[in-house]
Amino acid sequence: MPPEPRTAAPVPDFPGSGRRVLVSGASRGLGRAVAEAFAANGDRVAVHYGGGRRDAETTLARLPGDGHVLLGADLADARQTAELVDAAAGALGGVDVLVNNAAVNTAHPPATTDYDDWCAAWQRHVAVNLLGTAHLSHAAARRMIAQGTGGRIVNIGSRGAFRGEPDHPAYGATKAGVHALGQSLAVALAPHGIAVTSVAPGFIDTERVAHRLTGPEGDALRKQSPYGRVAAPEEVAAAVLWLASPQAQWSAGAVLDLNGASYLRT
């Protein structure tokens, strides 16, 4: 006898627009572009900031549509992280999408960084980039499960998780951890209709790193890609928006390379 055809387990309904979206680290750069992409899609966005409230206010003012909210929290503080999700859900009426974009990235080359500064750099990177992402994801997932409508979590990783970051080793290591975390959560949360994915961007032209795109260093960075340029934030934001869509459920567990062929994994 041929085996009975398998049918997919039912999953909760998940909307394509009009969603409640929390974007961490949305005060400028990629986070701002992501917030703008969701708002343009008809979603309501909670714009999170760590220390840059003025920039976050600019992001909020630029968002099309109504019902967006500005929220501050230090993601190195586990209690503030949980309170951020509660505040977003309270302001938006729930949380359907979490984009884990917030991160720190300060140089600490091992050959020239003294031990105290080295330890401090690692502690800060782990606290924000990895633990902050883990704690936000846990709080948002529990909220999505309670809602019973499924959801999406999209993590912003980095190609540095694969190619190495000699001057920023804690950044590369924590982003590798973010990728692994996303894959573990993808398996754990799929039965609840929550799809978890990650993106691994290359160099992005944002305000924070604009100084690196001038002179010989900028030329070298652009030459890393056969396109002869670096990414615009909007290009990465478009991929995040798709990964958060109902159509992207089958991408759960994926780590999507977005680096203009500047780094190829085998």
C-alpha positions as CSV (number, residue, x, y, z in Angstrom):
1,M,0.0,0.0,0.0
2,P,1.4,3.5,-0.8
3,P,1.8,5.7,2.2
4,E,-0.9,8.2,3.0
5,P,0.0,11.7,1.8
6,R,1.0,13.9,4.5
7,T,-0.8,17.2,5.1
8,A,0.7,20.2,6.7
9,A,-0.3,20.9,10.3
10,P,-2.6,23.8,10.6
11,V,-1.0,27.1,11.5
12,P,-2.5,30.3,12.8
13,D,-3.5,33.0,10.3
14,F,-0.8,35.6,9.7
15,P,-1.7,39.0,8.0
16,G,0.3,40.5,5.1
17,S,-0.3,44.1,6.3
18,G,-1.8,46.0,9.1
19,R,0.6,44.1,11.4
20,R,2.1,45.2,14.8
21,V,5.9,45.4,14.2
22,L,8.7,46.0,16.7
23,V,12.0,47.1,15.1
24,S,15.0,47.3,17.6
25,G,17.7,49.8,16.9
26,A,15.5,51.8,14.5
27,S,16.9,55.3,15.2
28,R,18.8,55.4,11.9
29,G,20.6,53.4,9.3
30,L,19.3,50.0,8.5
31,G,16.8,50.0,11.3
32,R,15.2,53.2,10.0
33,A,15.0,51.8,6.5
34,V,13.3,48.6,7.9
35,A,10.8,50.7,9.9
36,E,10.0,52.8,6.8
37,A,9.5,49.6,4.7
38,F,7.0,48.2,7.1
39,A,5.2,51.5,7.5
40,A,4.9,51.8,3.8
41,N,3.4,48.3,3.7
42,G,0.6,49.5,5.9
43,D,1.9,48.2,9.2
44,R,2.2,49.9,12.5
45,V,5.7,50.2,13.9
46,A,7.2,50.5,17.3
47,V,10.5,52.3,16.8
48,H,13.0,51.3,19.4
49,Y,16.1,53.3,20.3
50,G,18.9,52.8,22.8
51,G,20.7,56.1,23.2
52,G,19.7,58.1,20.1
53,R,16.3,59.5,20.9
54,R,16.6,62.5,18.6
55,D,17.4,60.3,15.6
56,A,14.6,57.9,16.6
57,E,12.2,60.9,16.6
58,T,13.3,61.6,13.1
59,T,12.6,58.1,12.1
60,L,9.1,58.2,13.7
61,A,8.3,61.5,11.9
62,R,9.3,60.0,8.5
63,L,7.0,56.9,8.8
64,P,3.9,57.0,6.6
65,G,0.6,56.1,8.1
66,D,-0.6,56.4,11.7
67,G,-0.3,54.5,15.0
68,H,3.5,54.3,15.2
69,V,5.2,54.6,18.6
70,L,8.6,55.5,19.9
71,L,10.1,53.3,22.7
72,G,13.5,53.5,24.4
73,A,15.3,50.6,26.2
74,D,18.8,49.4,27.0
75,L,18.9,45.9,25.5
76,A,21.9,45.0,27.7
77,D,19.4,45.1,30.6
78,A,17.2,41.9,30.5
79,R,14.4,43.6,32.5
80,Q,14.2,46.6,30.1
81,T,14.2,44.2,27.2
82,A,11.1,42.4,28.5
83,E,9.5,45.7,29.3
84,L,10.1,46.9,25.7
85,V,8.0,44.0,24.3
86,D,5.3,44.7,26.8
87,A,5.3,48.4,25.9
88,A,5.2,47.7,22.2
89,A,2.3,45.3,22.6
90,G,0.5,47.7,24.8
91,A,0.9,50.6,22.3
92,L,0.2,48.6,19.2
93,G,-2.4,46.1,20.6
94,G,0.0,43.1,20.2
95,V,3.2,42.1,18.4
96,D,3.1,40.2,15.1
97,V,6.7,40.9,13.8
98,L,10.0,41.4,15.6
99,V,13.0,42.6,13.7
100,N,16.2,42.2,15.8
101,N,18.4,44.9,14.3
102,A,20.0,46.6,17.4
103,A,23.7,45.9,17.7
104,V,27.0,47.4,18.9
105,N,30.1,47.2,16.8
106,T,33.2,48.8,18.2
107,A,36.8,48.0,17.2
108,H,38.9,45.9,19.5
109,P,41.8,44.3,17.5
110,P,43.3,41.6,19.7
111,A,47.0,42.6,19.0
112,T,46.6,46.2,20.2
113,T,43.6,46.2,22.6
114,D,44.5,46.0,26.3
115,Y,42.9,43.3,28.4
116,D,40.4,45.5,30.3
117,D,39.2,47.1,27.1
118,W,39.1,43.7,25.4
119,C,36.9,42.3,28.2
120,A,34.6,45.3,28.2
121,A,34.1,45.0,24.4
122,W,33.2,41.4,24.6
123,Q,30.8,41.9,27.5
124,R,29.0,44.7,25.7
125,H,28.8,42.9,22.4
126,V,27.5,39.7,24.0
127,A,25.0,41.7,26.2
128,V,23.4,43.6,23.3
129,N,24.0,41.6,20.1
130,L,23.4,38.1,21.4
131,L,21.6,38.2,24.8
132,G,19.5,41.2,23.8
133,T,18.4,39.4,20.6
134,A,17.7,36.2,22.6
135,H,15.7,38.0,25.3
136,L,13.7,40.1,22.8
137,S,12.9,37.0,20.8
138,H,11.7,35.1,23.8
139,A,9.5,37.8,25.0
140,A,8.0,38.5,21.6
141,A,7.5,34.8,20.8
142,R,5.6,34.3,24.1
143,R,3.4,37.2,23.2
144,M,2.8,35.8,19.7
145,I,2.0,32.4,21.1
146,A,-0.5,33.9,23.5
147,Q,-2.1,35.8,20.7
148,G,-2.6,32.6,18.7
149,T,-2.0,34.2,15.4
150,G,1.5,33.2,14.5
151,G,4.2,35.7,13.7
152,R,7.6,36.4,12.3
153,I,11.0,37.1,13.8
154,V,13.8,38.4,11.5
155,N,17.3,38.7,12.9
156,I,19.9,41.0,11.4
157,G,23.2,39.0,11.3
158,S,26.3,39.7,9.2
159,R,28.6,38.2,6.6
160,G,31.2,38.8,9.3
161,A,29.9,35.6,11.0
162,F,31.4,33.6,8.2
163,R,34.3,35.6,6.8
164,G,35.8,36.8,10.1
165,E,36.2,40.3,11.6
166,P,39.8,40.7,12.6
167,D,39.3,44.2,14.1
168,H,35.8,43.4,15.5
169,P,36.0,39.7,16.6
170,A,33.2,40.0,19.2
171,Y,30.9,41.4,16.5
172,G,31.6,38.5,14.2
173,A,31.2,35.9,17.0
174,T,28.0,37.4,18.3
175,K,26.5,37.6,14.8
176,A,27.4,33.9,14.3
177,G,25.5,33.3,17.6
178,V,22.5,35.2,16.3
179,H,22.4,33.0,13.2
180,A,22.5,29.9,15.3
181,L,19.9,31.3,17.7
182,G,17.6,32.0,14.8
183,Q,17.9,28.4,13.5
184,S,17.2,26.9,17.0
185,L,14.2,29.2,17.4
186,A,12.9,28.4,13.9
187,V,12.6,24.7,14.9
188,A,11.1,25.5,18.3
189,L,8.5,28.0,17.2
190,A,7.3,26.6,13.9
191,P,4.6,24.6,15.6
192,H,3.1,27.9,16.8
193,G,3.1,29.4,13.3
194,I,6.1,31.6,14.0
195,A,8.8,31.6,11.3
196,V,12.2,32.8,12.4
197,T,14.9,33.8,9.8
198,S,18.1,35.8,9.6
199,V,19.8,37.9,7.0
200,A,23.6,38.2,6.7
201,P,24.3,41.6,5.0
202,G,27.6,42.8,3.8
203,F,28.8,46.4,4.1
204,I,25.8,48.8,4.1
205,D,26.0,52.6,3.4
206,T,24.7,54.0,6.6
207,E,25.4,57.2,8.6
208,R,27.4,55.3,11.2
209,V,30.0,54.0,8.7
210,A,29.8,56.8,6.1
211,H,33.4,57.9,7.1
212,R,34.7,54.5,6.0
213,L,33.4,55.0,2.5
214,T,35.8,57.9,1.7
215,G,39.3,57.6,0.3
216,P,41.2,54.3,-0.2
217,E,39.2,52.4,2.4
218,G,36.0,53.2,0.6
219,D,37.5,52.1,-2.7
220,A,38.6,48.8,-1.2
221,L,35.2,48.2,0.4
222,R,33.4,48.8,-2.9
223,K,35.8,46.5,-4.8
224,Q,34.8,43.6,-2.5
225,S,31.7,43.3,-4.6
226,P,31.7,42.7,-8.4
227,Y,29.1,45.3,-8.6
228,G,31.6,47.9,-7.4
229,R,29.5,49.3,-4.6
230,V,28.1,48.6,-1.2
231,A,24.5,48.0,-0.2
232,A,21.8,50.6,0.3
233,P,19.8,50.1,3.5
234,E,16.6,49.9,1.5
235,E,17.9,46.8,-0.3
236,V,18.3,44.9,2.9
237,A,15.1,46.3,4.3
238,A,13.2,44.9,1.3
239,A,14.5,41.4,2.0
240,V,13.5,41.8,5.7
241,L,10.0,42.8,4.7
242,W,9.6,39.7,2.5
243,L,11.0,37.4,5.1
244,A,8.3,38.8,7.5
245,S,5.5,38.1,5.0
246,P,3.0,35.2,5.0
247,Q,4.6,33.9,1.8
248,A,8.0,33.4,3.4
249,Q,7.0,30.9,6.0
250,W,8.9,28.1,4.2
251,S,12.1,30.1,4.6
252,A,12.1,29.5,8.4
253,G,15.5,28.7,9.6
254,A,17.2,30.3,6.6
255,V,20.2,32.7,6.8
256,L,19.9,34.8,3.7
257,D,23.2,36.3,2.3
258,L,22.8,39.9,1.2
259,N,26.3,41.0,0.2
260,G,26.4,41.6,-3.5
261,A,28.6,38.5,-4.0
262,S,31.3,40.1,-1.9
263,Y,31.5,36.9,0.1
264,L,30.3,33.5,-1.0
265,R,29.7,30.6,1.3
266,T,30.3,27.0,0.2
